[in-house]
Every structure is written in structure tokens, then in C-alpha cells.
């Protein structure tokens, strides 16, 4: 049979049922068997029964036919199922979202491709060359061979990522699942492709972003630390190592509190706050480096989540602010120092925007103007409202002129604080200009100079007082020389004239007038602080107590007198007679201020002054003081009178009611004793004078009870040195009449010449202190070098700092104050010459 006949038979049989096929094959087989048996009989000559042959043929052909048809039916059924499955699979593949390509494994020729593959590769499936190479769509093409080789070597499905390109050349990435199988009798690669181009791009971007993030973390100046839920360190960048001093290898997997001196409860609280989903925003902490150094840190924390949005770790950013903290502390210290310096110097600063008028004050500027930063808003209008009305127009005009000319602005004016007090301020400002030269900003300072103004006035007053004092002292010195002559000759005249004679009365009047003049002179010397002091350590309470009876008689019965003396009062060093004069003058002044009666109080107390404090005319130096106060409830002192109360000869009393030297004497005595005097007064409400004298820790001086020595009148030789002829003549007369031998000289040089001639016969030198060419003190020093045994008696109308320091007689010095009576001179000389 020809191949075509066989095919037709097979096709015919495939369309027959099993029974039809069996019948057909059996009949055909029986016929064939009969024909074969007849042919064999003819050839062999043996006769076979046709019936027997037919039966044998039927029995042989029927089973064979049945078996054959069953197998044909099974093959036909299997083929039908295969065709159906193939059709179904083809349908599934063609409608699949994934591109499918079958390529021969030997050379990569494409044998099959789904429509989705054509769309994906941007080549219509009906035009997709089935026989084209798979390498046409790989990038580079050689990658297709590597792909096929990997599939060939695998025993199961291979999953790969490959770079491909479309028919238009567009790059694409694919995730490929491939396996090697038979296709139409040849080995082929079955492959499904999933486009992962966008995913790859996202992954690339994420990878690039991750690389950038890693680079940022590595380069970050902030420490970047990641802690897991247990507080173990998972990430530690180089900045963390620089800040804390620990390397990454040393910290990974370790607990943060074990690395440094953490405050564990504080750390746990912050960590738990983050794990609960919260955050930590810029908390300032102090920690410790590996080397033990303290560091200040600012910490930010935020939670990190997993895919299920669960908090799994803690991201901490840490900034080392140690230097910043030091700088801030230094800046704050500097600002505090500046603020303190401004406060001490009473200097504030201000700035004004000349376009908007906005004005800003420093804290000290607020204090100077007496304003509160919380309630006062500085502006040009509110500033001018603070200026004294009498100064306002002048200041406004001066400021406008300074702006117009762009020259520095200077002014001194008064301001009125909200409480009504008046202060003097000094202002200085300079201007900032724009590119056109127009002033746009003023920066200035304001200084409270009220105390300077007061001190300036006090200085002028002190200078005036000093000038008056020098004048008074000079007059008193010359006047004392005249009074010495008047006193001396009046006393000599009284001694020479009988008491019944008229001339005796004349001499008494002259002597009395001289005494009054001497008292006046002593007050002038006290004011000018040129009287000689003989200070001793004393108790002020004892001095006041001894004067109690006299003071009560002095003030009269219409004034109530009280003493408030501190029981533990410190001691002072002063001249007792001068202190008594201070008390006397202050009490008399208080009495005269209460003509209709009132109360007078003498008070003493201790004062410890830790820092300089303005008290009246000067700033009292720090130290321990004894305060003596005399208070009255009188008429007080008027404001226009108060600046002049310590001036000599200034008085508000009627003519012949006072000399005007009482308070000036108090002023001079207290200041010469190293103290201060102040006054507080209010018209119609009384006055309080306070004297402050330096306290000492020495015991009170007690004069020894020694018998008076017998005075010597043995005609000793005495050298008298006095530049005033009248005084020199008087002293010589008094001494010679008392039996002494007198050598008289006008100047120091002349006295030294007399001493060189007289030699050791001179027992005593009586010398004035203030003389031309050579002072009495200098003459005594020269005398001590050549004649140390000669004693010295100093005479002076005032000290002029020549006898001792600040008018205080040095220990062992003998002194006689002018004017003096002859008997005073004789007694003093006799005491010095007594053995």
C-alpha cells in the first residue's frame, strides 16, 4: 500500500466505532484467510474444506480485529484529549498576561510566541518572525546564549533577571522563568517573561537613594545612632565615633548606657517614649566621652517602623554642642558682665530706626528712665515725654540737627521718672547711613549722671569751703600773732598796775576783748581744719553723759531732752575738747531751731559700712564707724539755705544773734578727725545731723595720776625763734622777767648761728612752727643732730601740717597754741626745764 493509502485507511479506521472496526477487520481477515488457504491448496494439491478454513479464519481474525480496534479507539481517544488539551493550553497561553516564548535551545531560533509577547516586545504577533533569533531581543544579544546555556544546564525551572530591548530599541528588564522541554520533536526553551522595568527603576532609585543616605550618614556632622527595642546599638556613624570616642566595632550590639555615663532612668524614659511612637525634639543632655571628658549634646529621636508599621527601632540624631555651650556661657557671662558694668556705670544703650521710629532700650536704659520692660514701649514720643519739660524743645532740636548733619549727637538733660524723681542723663549717639548718605539708624548710649552732678556740685561747694577755709586759716594765723601780743601785754599790764587804778580796768577790757577774739579765731581754725588736735581713745557715750547736766541747762525747760546711747558702742580716737565743742554746737543749733519748744534727741550707734556709700558731702569709705546724731523737731532747713549751712559766717539768725561759725566748726572738727557729717531735714519737720567717726579697737586712754613736778626757775638759757617781731619781743620780755636768759632770733639760720656760739648753755628752744626759709620742725631736726639734749617747745597759730600729721601732735612733742597768756608760757617752760 502506498503511504497515501495507509493514511486513508488509518483515517477511515479512526472514524469507525469499535464494533464496526471489528466486523470490518474480521470480514477482511476471513476473506484473506480463505484466499490464502485456496492458494495454498492449489499450490500443494491438498484439499481444504472451505467451511473449515472460514471458521479458522474467523476465529483467528475476530480477536485480532477486536484487539486492534480497541487500541485504535484508545489512540483515537488519547489523540482527541491531546488535541483538546493542546487547544485549551494554547488558549490559556495566548490570553495570559505574561509573554511566553519558545525558542530552540540549539540556536535560539524562536519557535513560538504569544500575542502578549508581541505587544511587550512592541512587535505585532502576526508579524513577529517565528524563526527570528531570541538574541534580537536581549541586550546585549550575546546574553541570549548565556541565558539558554543556563537553562540547558538546569534540571528544573530557572528564574533569572535579564536585560532586554523592544523591537524599537527601548531597554526593558524582565524576570524570566524558563525550562528545557520537547517541542514538536526538538529540544526547546519554554520561557515566561515578567516586565520588571519599573520595579528595576524603583529599585535603582531606592539603591541610589540608599547610597546617598549612607553617604549622608557617613558624612553627617551629627551622630546618627539606631537602637533596637532592647536599646542595643545597630548603627553608629563616624560622627558618633568622633563625638563619643568609641569606634563602630566597639559599640555595635552593645547597650548605649554601658558606653557612657548615661542617666539610666532618663535614657529609658526617652527610649520608651520613642518606642511608643512618639519623638524627642532637641533635648539637651550632658554625657561623657570614652576618655571621661564631659560633653553637652542636643538629641533628636524618632521611631523607625517595619512593613507592618510597627515600631522596631529608635533613630537618634546627636549634635555636640559643647563648644556652642561654652560659647553661649561665655556670651552670657559677657552679657552679664556688660549688663553689670552698665548697671555699675549707669550706662544704657539704645537704637532707633529713623524710618519707622522704632526704639529699643537695654535693661539699664529701662532702669535709668525708671520704666518696666513689661509695661513700657519705647518710642520717640514716649522718650520726649520722659524729658524734663524745660529741656524738651532743646533736646528735640539738637537731635533733629544731628540727624540732618549726620554728626554725632551729644546732650545733657534732665528726665522725669514715673514716680516724679528727677535725674540727669548724658546722651551720645552716632548714625548709620544708606548708600545715598541718608541717616537711617541711630545707635546711642544714655548715662545717669545724677550722682556726678551731685558730686560736681559738692566739689564746687567743697572747693569753695576749702578756699574759705584757707582764707580763714590764714587770717586766724596772723590774727593769733596779734592776739598773742594783745593777750601778753594786757596780762603784763594787769600785773604791773594796781587793781584800784583806772588803767587796770582798761587792761581788763582789752584782755576780755582779746579772749573773745581768740574764741572766734579758734572757730575759724576748726572750720579750716588747722587747729592742733590732741587725740585720745575715748567713749563717746561717756563724753555725752558728762555733758548731760550742762546741755539740759543750755537748752532750757521748754525742750524735752532724750539720750539714746548704744550700750555696746565702739571707741573712737579724737580730741575730747573738740568733740565736746561738736556736741555743744549741734545742741545749740537744734535749740535755736525750736524757739517754741520741741524734742531734742542725742543718739549713738555703731555702723558697719561694707561698701562706699554717699553720705552728705562725700562718699564714705567702707569701714567701722561710731555714729553721733543730734535730732530736733524744729522748723527744719529751707532748700535754698541747705547748701550753705557749713559755710563760715553764714547764718539765718538776726544780727547779733550768732556768728555763723557753729556748724562750720562742727564740719571742720569732724573732717579733721577723719570722719563725715551729714544732714537730713524737712521744713517744719525737724533736722538730724549725724557725725560718723572711725571706730578703733584700742582701750580708752586713762591719764596717769602723777604728781605735778616742781617748776624750774633757775635762770636757764632759752633760745626764742619767732619771725613776728611783736610776739618775739613779748616772749623775750615774759621769760626775762621770770629770770631766764633769752637768746632771740628771727629766722632758723640766725638761730643756728646763735647755737654755734652759745654751745651747751642753751637748755630749751621756743620756736614758731611756720617761718620763712626754714620751718620750726626743720629747725628742731637740725638741732637734734648737733644738740640732742636741747628741748623744744613749739608755738603756732595753726598747724599747717608742720607739727604732726594732719594737725595731730606726735608723741613726746610739746606745743603751745597761740594766743596764750604769759602764765601759760611760764608754766609750760617750767615743766620742760624741770628735772
KEFI-607005 format. One record per residue (C-alpha): x, y, z; residue in one letter. Coordinates in steps of 0.02 Angstrom, whole numbers, padded with zeros to 5 digits, always signed. Example, Ala and Ser with C-alpha at 12.3 -4.5 7.8 and 13.67 -1.06 7.14 Angstrom:
// KEFI-607005
+00615-00225+00390a+00684-00053+00357s
END
This chain:
// KEFI-607005
+00000+00000+00000x+00057+00172-00039x+00082+00293+00102x-00072+00385+00048x-00174+00226+00054x-00111+00190+00227x-00159+00363+00282x-00332+00346+00209x-00353+00180+00297x-00295+00244+00460x-00409+00392+00442x-00555+00280+00397x-00523+00168+00545x-00506+00312+00661x-00682+00365+00613x-00758+00188+00640x-00830+00129+00802x-00754-00023+00889x-00892-00141+00830x-00884-00077+00654x-00699-00095+00652x-00704-00271+00724x-00833-00328+00597x-00740-00248+00456x-00571-00318+00506x-00644-00491+00543x-00728-00498+00372x-00574-00438+00284x-00468-00561+00385x-00583-00708+00348x-00580-00669+00164x-00394-00651+00166x-00378-00819+00258x-00491-00907+00132x-00393-00837-00011x-00231-00890+00069x-00299-01068+00103x-00362-01089-00076x-00198-01028-00144x-00102-01149-00033x-00218-01295-00086x-00189-01260-00268x-00003-01249-00245x+00011-01401-00129x-00130-01507-00202x-00205-01532-00033x-00390-01500-00024x-00456-01398+00124x-00634-01381+00170x-00689-01201+00135x-00800-01205+00285x-00663-01261+00398x-00549-01128+00327x-00683-00995+00353x-00711-01047+00533x-00525-01049+00570x-00504-00882+00486x-00650-00809+00579x-00587-00871+00746x-00413-00802+00710x-00464-00636+00636x-00602-00590+00759x-00491-00574+00917x-00355-00488+00820x-00481-00366+00748x-00554-00331+00919x-00384-00300+00997x-00335-00190+00853x-00492-00086+00860x-00483-00063+01048x-00308+00003+01030x-00361+00112+00885x-00506+00178+00990x-00390+00215+01135x-00268+00301+01022x-00408+00400+00946x-00474+00448+01117x-00299+00497+01177x-00271+00598+01022x-00436+00686+01045x-00393+00727+01226x-00220+00785+01174x-00295+00897+01042x-00419+00967+01165x-00283+00995+01297x-00171+01071+01168x-00310+01186+01113x-00353+01230+01293x-00169+01261+01340x-00144+01365+01184x-00294+01470+01232x-00229+01493+01411x-00056+01540+01350x-00124+01661+01222x-00236+01751+01347x-00102+01750+01484x-00039+01922+01546x+00139+01858+01540x+00231+01849+01375x+00278+01669+01326x+00413+01624+01201x+00475+01454+01144x+00649+01452+01067x+00753+01311+01002x+00890+01277+01126x+01020+01235+00995x+01025+01401+00905x+00898+01513+00994x+00777+01518+00849x+00605+01571+00911x+00477+01434+00877x+00327+01509+00962x+00274+01674+01043x+00110+01730+01121x+00020+01890+01068x+00066+01965+01237x+00248+01935+01191x+00222+02033+01032x+00142+02176+01124x+00279+02176+01256x+00417+02174+01126x+00320+02306+01026x+00304+02190+00875x+00131+02128+00820x+00116+01940+00843x+00060+01913+00665x+00218+01998+00607x+00333+01926+00739x+00459+01819+00645x+00438+01648+00720x+00606+01598+00655x+00698+01754+00718x+00832+01736+00849x+00794+01761+01033x+00957+01861+01041x+00875+02001+00940x+00782+02049+01100x+00923+02029+01226x+01039+02172+01273x+01173+02135+01227x+01124+01997+01103x+01260+01882+01169x+01166+01874+01333x+01038+01759+01248x+01168+01623+01229x+01213+01634+01413x+01028+01627+01456x+00998+01470+01350x+01155+01388+01420x+01097+01415+01600x+00926+01340+01558x+01007+01192+01471x+01115+01153+01623x+00971+01164+01746x+00862+01016+01788x+00712+01118+01835x+00636+01288+01807x+00765+01427+01807x+00722+01603+01871x+00831+01741+01801x+00834+01930+01779x+00887+01984+01604x+00908+02148+01516x+00813+02155+01351x+00755+02280+01221x+00599+02303+01116x+00590+02300+00928x+00605+02489+00938x+00763+02476+01042x+00687+02531+01209x+00776+02449+01355x+00672+02337+01468x+00707+02221+01613x+00622+02052+01632x+00607+01920+01764x+00614+01754+01667x+00554+01581+01720x+00621+01453+01593x+00634+01266+01571x+00700+01149+01437x+00564+01038+01355x+00524+00947+01191x+00431+01047+01060x+00374+00957+00902x+00512+00831+00916x+00654+00951+00963x+00727+01024+01123x+00664+01198+01156x+00669+01330+01293x+00499+01372+01362x+00507+01545+01443x+00384+01662+01527x+00433+01844+01545x+00376+01969+01679x+00415+02151+01645x+00509+02220+01796x+00574+02377+01710x+00480+02497+01825x+00521+02391+01977x+00703+02394+01923x+00696+02581+01904x+00618+02598+02075x+00748+02481+02147x+00885+02578+02061x+00816+02740+02131x+00800+02660+02302x+00976+02594+02288x+01040+02765+02235x+00939+02845+02374x+01007+02718+02497x+01184+02753+02435x+01152+02939+02455x+01078+02910+02626x+01227+02804+02677x+01345+02937+02612x+01249+03069+02707x+01253+02964+02864x+01439+02935+02845x+01474+03118+02807x+01349+03190+02930x+01420+03304+03066x+01280+03237+03175x+01297+03072+03262x+01172+02950+03184x+01130+02806+03300x+00998+02670+03282x+00945+02572+03437x+00835+02419+03433x+00693+02386+03555x+00816+02324+03687x+00921+02481+03670x+01062+02391+03579x+01158+02493+03451x+01125+02441+03270x+01200+02590+03179x+01345+02703+03229x+01414+02828+03103x+01588+02909+03106x+01522+03069+03184x+01458+02966+03331x+01633+02897+03350x+01708+03071+03347x+01583+03138+03473x+01587+02994+03596x+01761+02925+03560x+01702+02745+03527x+01731+02657+03360x+01593+02568+03265x+01670+02397+03304x+01668+02438+03489x+01485+02486+03500x+01382+02380+03380x+01270+02263+03476x+01308+02347+03642x+01187+02439+03754x+01203+02628+03746x+01203+02655+03936x+01355+02543+03954x+01460+02655+03843x+01449+02818+03936x+01385+02893+04095x+01202+02894+04048x+01066+02941+04169x+00981+02772+04150x+00803+02821+04204x+00812+02972+04090x+00877+02868+03944x+00745+02734+03969x+00608+02864+03977x+00664+02941+03811x+00686+02770+03730x+00515+02710+03785x+00436+02871+03726x+00505+02838+03551x+00454+02654+03552x+00277+02709+03593x+00278+02806+03430x+00325+02975+03500x+00477+03082+03468x+00609+03182+03558x+00637+03355+03490x+00801+03439+03533x+00829+03383+03713x+00990+03450+03790x+01089+03320+03887x+01259+03310+03969x+01356+03149+03940x+01532+03081+03950x+01657+03031+03814x+01759+02872+03816x+01905+02972+03886x+01796+03038+04027x+01777+03214+03960x+01608+03296+03987x+01511+03343+03831x+01348+03437+03804x+01230+03364+03674x+01068+03404+03586x+00970+03245+03546x+00828+03214+03425x+00742+03043+03421x+00613+02967+03304x+00537+02792+03285x+00577+02676+03139x+00438+02560+03075x+00436+02393+02986x+00323+02345+02839x+00177+02319+02958x+00205+02495+03030x+00264+02426+03195x+00397+02524+03287x+00552+02416+03287x+00695+02536+03323x+00744+02708+03380x+00837+02831+03269x+00938+02959+03366x+01025+03112+03296x+01151+03189+03414x+01238+03356+03398x+01392+03400+03501x+01357+03574+03570x+01498+03576+03697x+01589+03719+03612x+01425+03805+03574x+01377+03786+03757x+01544+03858+03810x+01521+03999+03685x+01344+04029+03748x+01404+04028+03928x+01547+04144+03881x+01425+04255+03787x+01304+04252+03933x+01446+04292+04052x+01499+04432+03937x+01321+04496+03925x+01302+04483+04113x+01468+04573+04136x+01415+04705+04011x+01246+04722+04095x+01330+04730+04265x+01457+04855+04201x+01317+04959+04126x+01224+04947+04290x+01377+04998+04391x+01419+05139+04272x+01234+05183+04250x+01258+05173+04061x+01123+05101+03949x+01115+05088+03761x+00977+05114+03635x+00945+05102+03448x+00817+05190+03341x+00758+05152+03165x+00742+05328+03094x+00622+05270+02957x+00497+05182+03070x+00535+05271+03232x+00556+05104+03320x+00660+05124+03478x+00743+04985+03579x+00815+05000+03755x+00941+04895+03850x+00896+04840+04026x+00999+04979+04104x+00913+05107+03993x+00746+05049+04063x+00815+05068+04239x+00883+05242+04203x+00714+05301+04142x+00627+05212+04286x+00524+05106+04168x+00472+04924+04164x+00514+04820+04011x+00349+04728+04030x+00239+04884+04027x+00337+05019+03935x+00353+05025+03747x+00497+05139+03696x+00465+05263+03557x+00522+05438+03512x+00360+05510+03581x+00370+05416+03747x+00554+05465+03760x+00515+05650+03741x+00376+05632+03869x+00509+05573+03992x+00620+05725+03960x+00602+05870+04082x+00481+05997+04004x+00611+06136+04017x+00737+06032+03916x+00618+05952+03791x+00622+06078+03649x+00811+06098+03659x+00841+05911+03652x+00718+05886+03508x+00801+06023+03406x+00977+05958+03442x+00929+05781+03389x+00849+05841+03228x+01002+05944+03185x+01116+05794+03219x+01012+05686+03101x+01015+05818+02965x+01203+05845+02977x+01240+05662+03019x+01359+05721+03155x+01372+05634+03324x+01237+05687+03445x+01281+05743+03621x+01168+05809+03757x+01149+05826+03945x+00973+05847+04008x+00851+05800+04142x+00721+05661+04138x+00569+05638+04248x+00535+05462+04309x+00357+05400+04332x+00375+05419+04521x+00415+05604+04497x+00601+05597+04535x+00718+05699+04427x+00878+05628+04354x+01018+05700+04249x+01071+05598+04096x+01208+05614+03966x+01167+05552+03791x+01282+05512+03646x+01230+05442+03477x+01303+05409+03306x+01214+05374+03142x+01214+05237+03009x+01180+05297+02833x+01120+05213+02674x+01208+05220+02506x+01135+05393+02473x+01207+05462+02635x+01037+05473+02721x+01037+05432+02906x+00931+05277+02935x+00981+05217+03109x+01041+05297+03270x+01142+05200+03398x+01172+05283+03563x+01210+05273+03747x+01124+05353+03894x+01211+05376+04062x+01134+05425+04226x+01250+05563+04289x+01141+05621+04433x+01272+05568+04561x+01407+05650+04454x+01306+05810+04452x+01284+05799+04639x+01470+05764+04663x+01510+05906+04545x+01404+06022+04649x+01480+05951+04807x+01654+05976+04733x+01614+06156+04693x+01547+06177+04868x+01699+06088+04941x+01817+06195+04839x+01727+06349+04896x+01735+06287+05075x+01919+06246+05054x+01954+06418+04985x+01859+06499+05127x+01950+06384+05247x+02120+06434+05180x+02071+06616+05194x+02003+06589+05370x+02157+06492+05422x+02274+06624+05354x+02178+06762+05441x+02173+06661+05602x+02360+06630+05597x+02403+06813+05578x+02266+06863+05697x+02332+06742+05829x+02501+06827+05822x+02416+06992+05855x+02309+06918+05992x+02463+06842+06072x+02537+07015+06087x+02372+07088+06149x+02348+06948+06275x+02527+06953+06334x+02546+07138+06361x+02371+07152+06434x+02418+07021+06562x+02584+07106+06597x+02494+07271+06616x+02369+07195+06737x+02514+07127+06838x+02601+07295+06842x+02452+07408+06881x+02362+07417+07046x+02187+07347+07040x+02117+07512+07104x+02185+07611+06960x+02079+07654+06810x+02212+07583+06695x+02184+07413+06773x+02005+07414+06713x+02060+07468+06540x+02180+07323+06533x+02043+07201+06587x+01930+07262+06445x+02072+07238+06322x+02105+07062+06387x+01919+07016+06381x+01904+07077+06202x+02059+06978+06159x+01982+06821+06234x+01825+06843+06129x+01932+06870+05976x+02034+06714+06019x+01875+06609+06033x+01821+06672+05863x+01992+06630+05794x+01983+06454+05865x+01819+06428+05773x+01898+06487+05611x+02041+06364+05637x+01919+06224+05674x+01825+06258+05512x+01986+06266+05411x+02045+06105+05497x+02207+06188+05550x+02190+06180+05738x+02306+06067+05836x+02224+05908+05899x+02274+05805+06050x+02177+05644+06013x+02145+05506+06137x+02045+05345+06131x+01878+05384+06212x+01698+05328+06236x+01575+05447+06151x+01439+05392+06272x+01549+05449+06418x+01580+05619+06337x+01394+05645+06306x+01350+05582+06479x+01471+05703+06564x+01390+05847+06467x+01211+05797+06510x+01181+05924+06651x+01261+06067+06557x+01162+06027+06399x+00997+06023+06493x+01034+06195+06566x+01085+06256+06395x+00926+06208+06301x+00801+06271+06430x+00643+06197+06504x+00529+06206+06351x+00627+06072+06256x+00616+05887+06302x+00790+05810+06303x+00819+05624+06270x+00976+05519+06256x+00975+05355+06157x+01151+05290+06184x+01201+05118+06118x+01259+05008+06264x+01397+04922+06162x+01465+05072+06072x+01637+05057+05992x+01778+05177+06040x+01848+05321+05937x+02010+05420+05934x+01978+05607+05943x+02017+05768+06036x+01899+05771+06185x+01880+05958+06193x+01844+05965+06006x+01713+05826+06020x+01630+05921+06162x+01626+06075+06052x+01540+05973+05914x+01405+05914+06034x+01385+06089+06106x+01368+06173+05935x+01243+06044+05869x+01137+06056+06026x+01136+06247+06019x+01089+06240+05835x+00945+06120+05875x+00887+06232+06019x+00882+06385+05907x+00778+06287+05779x+00641+06260+05912x+00601+06432+05983x+00430+06374+06043x+00491+06207+06111x+00502+06029+06048x+00606+05874+06069x+00793+05854+06057x+00872+05682+06046x+01055+05633+06055x+01084+05460+05985x+01238+05349+05966x+01260+05185+05874x+01384+05078+05779x+01388+05074+05589x+01473+04942+05482x+01491+05002+05303x+01536+04863+05182x+01549+04969+05026x+01563+05152+04982x+01402+05244+05016x+01360+05426+04981x+01332+05516+05145x+01311+05702+05127x+01458+05795+05055x+01572+05645+05014x+01565+05459+04985x+01602+05371+05147x+01738+05241+05134x+01699+05064+05191x+01739+05029+05372x+01676+05031+05551x+01606+05194+05619x+01530+05268+05776x+01379+05374+05736x+01332+05526+05842x+01164+05603+05795x+01076+05759+05858x+00892+05766+05808x+00765+05904+05832x+00582+05929+05792x+00606+06110+05742x+00572+06214+05588x+00694+06122+05475x+00808+06198+05345x+00746+06275+05184x+00809+06201+05020x+00893+06363+04966x+00983+06375+05133x+01042+06194+05146x+01194+06208+05028x+01268+06348+05134x+01245+06287+05312x+01428+06236+05336x+01499+06397+05266x+01583+06511+05394x+01490+06669+05443x+01332+06607+05354x+01183+06623+05470x+00995+06645+05458x+00986+06719+05632x+00957+06901+05668x+01100+07023+05687x+01199+06996+05848x+01113+06826+05870x+01257+06719+05805x+01423+06721+05717x+01385+06589+05586x+01532+06482+05641x+01442+06347+05742x+01408+06220+05602x+01566+06265+05508x+01663+06221+05666x+01573+06053+05675x+01614+06022+05492x+01799+06059+05516x+01822+05960+05678x+01735+05803+05610x+01830+05804+05446x+01998+05837+05529x+01962+05687+05642x+01941+05576+05487x+01751+05572+05493x+01600+05630+05396x+01449+05737+05437x+01278+05728+05354x+01114+05819+05372x+00934+05766+05341x+00800+05896+05352x+00623+05932+05302x+00543+06103+05326x+00428+06106+05478x+00475+05927+05521x+00645+05946+05600x+00828+05912+05562x+00950+05773+05601x+01139+05799+05600x+01244+05641+05600x+01431+05634+05632x+01523+05474+05583x+01693+05446+05667x+01807+05297+05630x+01796+05161+05763x+01953+05090+05846x+01983+04929+05942x+02100+05006+06070x+02053+05031+06253x+02006+05201+06321x+02157+05310+06367x+02165+05344+06555x+02279+05486+06610x+02402+05427+06744x+02387+05509+06914x+02564+05579+06932x+02612+05722+07049x+02650+05888+06967x+02838+05918+06962x+02913+06072+07045x+02936+06206+06914x+03113+06263+06874x+03156+06449+06878x+03346+06437+06888x+03393+06563+06754x+03421+06435+06615x+03465+06497+06441x+03320+06489+06317x+03330+06516+06128x+03174+06602+06056x+03145+06590+05868x+02995+06692+05804x+02978+06786+05640x+02841+06903+05708x+02933+07046+05799x+02791+07086+05920x+02772+06905+05975x+02961+06882+05985x+02978+07038+06095x+02834+06983+06207x+02905+06809+06235x+03076+06882+06274x+03002+07004+06400x+02898+06869+06487x+03045+06748+06502x+03172+06878+06556x+03054+06944+06690x+03040+06765+06751x+03230+06755+06772x+03279+06663+06615x+03422+06710+06497x+03350+06735+06323x+03433+06725+06152x+03314+06787+06017x+03320+06751+05830x+03204+06798+05685x+03245+06652+05567x+03309+06475+05579x+03478+06516+05503x+03507+06651+05633x+03457+06530+05771x+03586+06402+05714x+03721+06536+05717x+03674+06583+05897x+03679+06400+05947x+03853+06379+05874x+03913+06520+05986x+03814+06483+06144x+03852+06297+06139x+03785+06188+06278x+03721+06332+06383x+03553+06328+06291x+03429+06214+06381x+03269+06249+06282x+03217+06316+06113x+03048+06402+06095x+03006+06413+05908x+02862+06460+05797x+02809+06321+05679x+02778+06421+05520x+02925+06532+05472x+03008+06587+05310x+03153+06486+05238x+03154+06354+05374x+03005+06290+05474x+03012+06261+05661x+03004+06072+05633x+03151+06077+05513x+03249+06186+05636x+03215+06061+05776x+03276+05918+05667x+03438+06011+05631x+03456+06049+05815x+03436+05867+05863x+03586+05821+05756x+03706+05938+05845x+03625+05970+06015x+03511+05823+06053x+03493+05872+06237x+03406+06038+06199x+03217+06026+06222x+03093+06108+06102x+02928+06200+06132x+02825+06234+05976x+02713+06387+05956x+02588+06411+05817x+02429+06497+05767x+02387+06341+05663x+02472+06179+05619x+02486+06185+05429x+02535+06001+05441x+02704+06051+05510x+02693+05989+05690x+02620+05818+05655x+02518+05725+05526x+02353+05813+05487x+02374+05930+05635x+02395+05792+05764x+02538+05816+05888x+02664+05674+05880x+02703+05578+06039x+02828+05673+06151x+02806+05842+06066x+02771+05999+06170x+02656+06129+06097x+02576+06294+06149x+02433+06362+06047x+02429+06548+06005x+02364+06658+06079x+02423+06619+06253x+02438+06711+06418x+02609+06743+06498x+02570+06624+06641x+02533+06485+06517x+02703+06510+06434x+02794+06516+06601x+02710+06356+06663x+02748+06263+06501x+02931+06317+06503x+02947+06271+06687x+02877+06097+06653x+03002+06067+06512x+03152+06126+06612x+03106+06034+06772x+03222+05888+06811x
END
